Every structure is written in structure tokens, then in C-alpha cells.
Amino acid sequence: MVSWFRRRSSRPERSDRRKVSVPEGLWIKCNNCGEIVYSREIERNLKVCPKCDYHFRITARERIDLLVDAGSFEEFDSSIESLDPLQFRDSQKYFDRIRTSKKKTGLTEAVVSGSCTIEGKRTILSVFDFFFMGGSMGSVVGEKVARAIERAIQDRCGLVIVSSSGGARMQEGALSLMQMAKTSAALAKLRRLHLPFISVLTDPTTGGVTASFAMLGDVILAEPKALIGFAGPRVIEQTIRQELPEGFQRSEFLLEHGMVDRIVNRKELKNTIAFLLDAFTRQ
């Protein structure tokens, strides 16, 4: 005889079972190899993928902690902030974009400058933060970079600039383009005094930053696979109507064609900069 009834199961219903929640950000997908990696493993590896050596973008503060001797960094010009001289507005007001970036990054602008020591060598350091409006160079960024160069001249020490930028800041129009000339002119003074300038290019370094101080270093270092160029690959292809070589505008391509001097893994960057500063300043 077929029973039309089922006995109630002694097991708890599915809805009564405990749900296991996975904390957000516990795993990170590598942008290069696509592997899913434990986030703490990425952190321990200085934000470098342990599978393929892809260098994730890091903040200016993280970069400073990576490069300088502990407790030696003293920031200057942190109180300079951007205005809105053109009253620029696209999908939102320029002032609102600045305010959002300040809240997101905890910075007042897209570059942080200060004096420090790197393995005991007195240095002026400027570091870009791509998370602040794409590291774009407006009037304040150009002014802070120029002042950092002047501080290196005043202190008679080496200068290191770590670039990560989409280029000139379109919301400031021609005022942003003027920063290219200002920073380049300041570097000419530094060079006349035979003081070293080490330029470090990270992903990405493009536009007006590449077309000015970033490519004027006595030594130009780059992180692996960093995008480096003026206009983007798609714009270039549309202009010249030709297919670009594989790896075009990446660090390895530029090294092969003599545009950068060396590609340096993030783990070796501090030691490499310290060695170069010592070599240039040794009497």
C-alpha cells in the first residue's frame, strides 16, 4: 500500500542551517593572470601577485612606507589645495570631484612631497597617488613638484619622483599644461648643480606627466608591465591606422627601445634607489 504521507524528518530544515558569510575583500582576482589570490598573501607580497608578478597599484602613503627609512618622512606643502579658476563642469562640478577624491584618499592633492632618508641617504621625495583624480597634474600638483625640486636644490640632495598619472588635469585647461614647462625648467636648475634626479615610472604614467618631468630623470626606472606613454594605444592606432606591436607602451617594450634604464621589481626598488643616490652623490 502506498502511503500518501511522509514522516516529518528529524533533521532541521534548510532554512534553519547557519549561513556562512565570506568577508568582502578576502580574495582578489589578479588583473593580469586572472588567478584568485588570498588578499593577505597579496599584502605580504607588497601588493604584487605571487602567481605572475603583476604589480597592483598602491597609494602614495603605501609607496612612501615602502621606500623611506622608518620615521624619516617629513611632509611639506600639504596645505596647498586646488581652486576652480575656470568654474569647470562636466558630468559634475570640478570642486565636487576634488572633494570626493579628498574623502576617498585622505589626501589634499594627487601628489605627496616631503624630505626623508632612503637607507641613510638624505632625499627629497614626491609620490603620485593615482586614486586622487587619476593622479592628474593640475596647478597645485605642478607647484608641489616644482617646490620639491627647489627644496632638493636648497638642501643640496638627491630628488626622487614616483609617477602614477593619467596626465594633465583637463578641468584646469591651459593652466594644467603650463605645469609641464614649470617643472621642466625647475629640473634644468637641478641639473646645472649636478644633483641627481631619479624618476620612477609606475602603472600608469601617461600624458603631460610623461611629456615633462617623468622622462627627464638622470636615471629612469620602471615597475614591471607598467603602462607608459603619451597618448593611449587606441588613439595612436586610430591616428596612424596601423596595428601596434604586442606590449607596446609597456615597461619591457620601452626598455628594449632605450626609453627607460631599468625595470625594477617593487621588492628591490628601495635598494636600487639607495644605490643610485650613493653613486651620484659620492665624492
C-alpha positions as CSV (number, residue, x, y, z in Angstrom):
1,M,0.0,0.0,0.0
2,V,1.4,3.4,-1.0
3,S,1.5,5.9,1.7
4,W,0.4,9.4,0.7
5,F,2.1,10.9,3.8
6,R,5.7,11.4,4.7
7,R,7.0,11.4,8.2
8,R,8.5,14.6,9.4
9,S,12.3,14.5,9.2
10,S,14.2,14.8,12.4
11,R,16.8,16.9,10.5
12,P,16.5,20.7,10.7
13,E,15.0,22.4,7.7
14,R,17.5,24.0,5.3
15,S,16.4,27.5,6.4
16,D,17.5,26.7,10.0
17,R,21.1,25.9,8.9
18,R,23.7,28.5,9.7
19,K,24.8,30.6,6.7
20,V,28.5,31.1,6.3
21,S,29.3,34.6,5.2
22,V,32.6,35.3,3.4
23,P,34.1,38.7,4.3
24,E,34.3,41.2,1.4
25,G,37.8,41.7,0.0
26,L,39.1,38.3,1.4
27,W,40.1,37.2,-2.2
28,I,41.5,39.3,-5.0
29,K,41.4,38.5,-8.7
30,C,44.7,39.3,-10.5
31,N,44.2,41.8,-13.4
32,N,46.9,40.0,-15.3
33,C,46.7,36.3,-14.9
34,G,43.1,36.1,-13.6
35,E,44.1,33.9,-10.6
36,I,42.1,34.3,-7.4
37,V,44.6,35.1,-4.6
38,Y,44.1,35.4,-0.9
39,S,44.3,39.2,-0.2
40,R,46.6,38.8,2.8
41,E,49.1,37.0,0.6
42,I,49.0,39.9,-1.8
43,E,49.6,42.3,1.1
44,R,52.5,40.3,2.4
45,N,54.0,40.4,-1.1
46,L,53.9,44.2,-1.3
47,K,50.8,44.2,-3.5
48,V,52.5,42.0,-6.1
49,C,50.7,38.9,-7.5
50,P,52.7,35.8,-6.3
51,K,51.5,33.9,-9.3
52,C,52.6,36.1,-12.2
53,D,54.5,39.1,-10.6
54,Y,51.8,41.6,-11.6
55,H,52.2,44.9,-9.7
56,F,49.0,46.2,-8.3
57,R,48.5,49.9,-8.0
58,I,49.3,51.2,-4.5
59,T,48.6,54.5,-2.7
60,A,51.1,57.3,-2.2
61,R,51.2,56.5,1.6
62,E,51.9,52.8,0.9
63,R,54.7,53.8,-1.6
64,I,56.3,56.1,1.0
65,D,56.3,53.4,3.6
66,L,57.9,51.1,1.1
67,L,60.7,53.4,0.1
68,V,61.8,55.6,3.1
69,D,63.6,54.7,6.3
70,A,61.1,54.3,9.2
71,G,60.0,57.6,10.8
72,S,62.2,59.7,8.4
73,F,59.5,61.2,6.1
74,E,58.5,64.8,6.9
75,E,55.8,66.1,4.5
76,F,55.8,69.6,3.3
77,D,53.4,71.8,1.2
78,S,50.4,69.6,2.4
79,S,48.2,72.7,2.9
80,I,48.2,73.7,-0.8
81,E,44.8,72.9,-2.3
82,S,43.2,73.3,-5.7
83,L,40.7,76.0,-6.6
84,D,38.3,76.1,-9.6
85,P,39.6,79.0,-11.7
86,L,37.6,78.1,-14.8
87,Q,34.4,77.1,-12.9
88,F,34.6,73.9,-14.9
89,R,31.8,71.4,-15.0
90,D,31.3,68.2,-17.0
91,S,29.0,65.5,-15.5
92,Q,29.7,67.1,-12.2
93,K,31.5,70.2,-10.8
94,Y,35.3,70.2,-10.6
95,F,35.1,71.2,-7.0
96,D,32.9,68.2,-6.2
97,R,35.3,65.9,-7.9
98,I,38.1,67.3,-5.7
99,R,36.0,66.9,-2.6
100,T,35.2,63.3,-3.4
101,S,38.9,62.5,-4.0
102,K,39.9,64.1,-0.8
103,K,37.4,62.0,1.1
104,K,38.4,58.8,-0.8
105,T,42.2,59.1,-0.3
106,G,42.6,61.3,2.8
107,L,45.0,63.5,0.7
108,T,44.6,67.2,-0.3
109,E,46.1,66.6,-3.8
110,A,47.3,63.9,-6.2
111,V,51.0,64.2,-5.1
112,V,52.6,63.9,-1.6
113,S,56.1,65.6,-1.2
114,G,58.5,65.5,1.7
115,S,62.1,65.1,2.9
116,C,63.3,61.7,4.1
117,T,66.2,59.3,4.2
118,I,66.5,56.3,2.0
119,E,69.0,53.8,3.5
120,G,70.6,56.8,5.2
121,K,70.8,59.0,2.1
122,R,69.0,62.4,2.5
123,T,66.4,62.7,-0.2
124,I,63.5,64.8,-1.4
125,L,60.6,62.5,-2.4
126,S,57.4,63.2,-4.4
127,V,54.9,60.4,-4.9
128,F,51.8,60.5,-7.0
129,D,48.6,58.8,-6.0
130,F,46.5,57.6,-8.9
131,F,43.5,57.2,-6.7
132,F,43.2,61.0,-6.5
133,M,41.6,62.0,-9.8
134,G,43.8,59.6,-11.7
135,G,47.0,61.3,-10.4
136,S,46.3,64.1,-12.8
137,M,48.6,67.2,-12.8
138,G,46.8,70.5,-12.2
139,S,48.2,73.7,-10.9
140,V,48.7,72.5,-7.4
141,V,50.4,69.3,-8.4
142,G,52.8,71.1,-10.7
143,E,53.5,73.6,-8.0
144,K,54.2,70.9,-5.4
145,V,56.6,69.1,-7.8
146,A,58.4,72.3,-8.6
147,R,58.7,73.2,-4.9
148,A,60.1,69.7,-4.2
149,I,62.7,70.3,-6.9
150,E,63.6,73.6,-5.4
151,R,63.9,72.0,-2.0
152,A,66.4,69.5,-3.4
153,I,68.4,72.4,-4.7
154,Q,68.2,74.2,-1.4
155,D,69.2,71.1,0.6
156,R,71.8,70.0,-2.0
157,C,70.5,66.4,-2.1
158,G,69.0,63.9,-4.5
159,L,65.4,64.0,-5.8
160,V,63.1,61.0,-6.4
161,I,59.7,61.4,-8.1
162,V,57.4,58.3,-8.3
163,S,54.9,59.0,-11.1
164,S,51.5,57.4,-11.5
165,S,49.3,59.7,-13.6
166,G,46.8,60.0,-16.4
167,G,48.4,63.3,-17.4
168,A,47.4,66.9,-17.3
169,R,44.1,67.7,-15.5
170,M,41.5,68.7,-18.1
171,Q,39.4,70.6,-15.6
172,E,42.1,73.3,-15.5
173,G,42.7,73.6,-19.2
174,A,45.8,75.5,-20.3
175,L,46.7,76.1,-16.6
176,S,47.5,72.4,-16.2
177,L,49.6,72.4,-19.4
178,M,51.7,75.2,-18.0
179,Q,52.9,72.9,-15.3
180,M,54.9,70.9,-17.9
181,A,57.1,73.9,-18.6
182,K,57.4,74.9,-14.9
183,T,58.5,71.5,-13.7
184,S,60.9,71.0,-16.6
185,A,62.5,74.5,-16.0
186,A,63.0,73.7,-12.3
187,L,64.7,70.4,-13.2
188,A,67.1,72.3,-15.5
189,K,68.3,74.2,-12.4
190,L,68.8,71.0,-10.6
191,R,70.9,69.6,-13.4
192,R,73.1,72.6,-13.5
193,L,74.1,71.9,-9.9
194,H,74.8,68.2,-10.8
195,L,72.2,67.0,-8.3
196,P,70.7,63.6,-9.1
197,F,67.1,63.1,-10.2
198,I,65.8,59.6,-10.2
199,S,62.4,59.1,-12.0
200,V,60.3,56.1,-11.1
201,L,57.5,55.2,-13.6
202,T,54.6,53.1,-12.3
203,D,51.4,52.0,-13.8
204,P,50.2,54.2,-15.4
205,T,52.4,57.1,-16.3
206,T,50.9,58.9,-19.3
207,G,50.0,62.3,-20.9
208,G,51.6,65.5,-19.8
209,V,53.5,63.9,-16.9
210,T,55.3,61.6,-19.3
211,A,55.9,64.5,-21.7
212,S,57.6,66.6,-19.0
213,F,59.5,65.7,-15.8
214,A,58.9,62.0,-15.7
215,M,61.2,61.3,-18.7
216,L,63.8,63.8,-17.6
217,G,65.5,61.7,-14.9
218,D,69.2,61.1,-14.8
219,V,68.1,57.5,-14.3
220,I,64.6,56.3,-15.3
221,L,63.3,53.3,-13.5
222,A,60.0,51.5,-14.2
223,E,58.0,48.8,-12.5
224,P,57.2,45.6,-14.5
225,K,54.4,45.8,-17.0
226,A,53.7,49.5,-16.3
227,L,51.7,51.4,-19.0
228,I,54.0,54.3,-20.0
229,G,53.3,56.7,-22.9
230,F,51.8,60.0,-24.0
231,A,48.5,59.2,-25.9
232,G,46.8,55.9,-25.3
233,P,47.3,52.9,-27.7
234,R,43.8,53.2,-29.1
235,V,44.2,56.8,-30.0
236,I,47.6,56.1,-31.7
237,E,46.1,53.2,-33.7
238,Q,43.3,55.4,-34.9
239,T,45.7,58.2,-35.8
240,I,48.4,56.2,-37.7
241,R,45.9,53.5,-38.9
242,Q,48.3,50.7,-38.1
243,E,48.2,47.8,-35.7
244,L,50.6,48.4,-32.8
245,P,53.3,45.8,-31.7
246,E,52.4,43.5,-28.9
247,G,53.3,45.0,-25.5
248,F,53.5,48.5,-26.9
249,Q,53.9,51.2,-24.2
250,R,54.7,48.7,-21.5
251,S,57.9,48.9,-19.4
252,E,59.5,45.9,-21.2
253,F,58.9,47.5,-24.6
254,L,60.3,50.8,-23.5
255,L,63.4,49.2,-22.0
256,E,64.1,47.3,-25.3
257,H,63.8,50.6,-27.2
258,G,66.0,52.6,-24.8
259,M,63.3,54.8,-23.2
260,V,63.9,53.5,-19.6
261,D,67.1,52.4,-18.0
262,R,65.9,49.5,-15.9
263,I,62.9,47.6,-14.8
264,V,62.9,47.1,-11.1
265,N,60.6,44.8,-9.0
266,R,58.9,46.5,-6.2
267,K,60.8,44.5,-3.6
268,E,64.1,45.8,-5.0
269,L,63.1,49.4,-5.6
270,K,64.3,50.9,-2.3
271,N,67.8,49.2,-2.5
272,T,68.1,50.3,-6.2
273,I,67.3,53.9,-5.5
274,A,69.6,54.0,-2.5
275,F,72.5,52.5,-4.6
276,L,71.9,55.2,-7.3
277,L,71.8,58.1,-4.9
278,D,75.0,56.9,-3.3
279,A,76.7,56.5,-6.7
280,F,75.6,60.0,-7.9
281,T,76.5,61.8,-4.6
282,R,79.7,60.0,-3.7
283,Q,82.6,62.4,-3.6
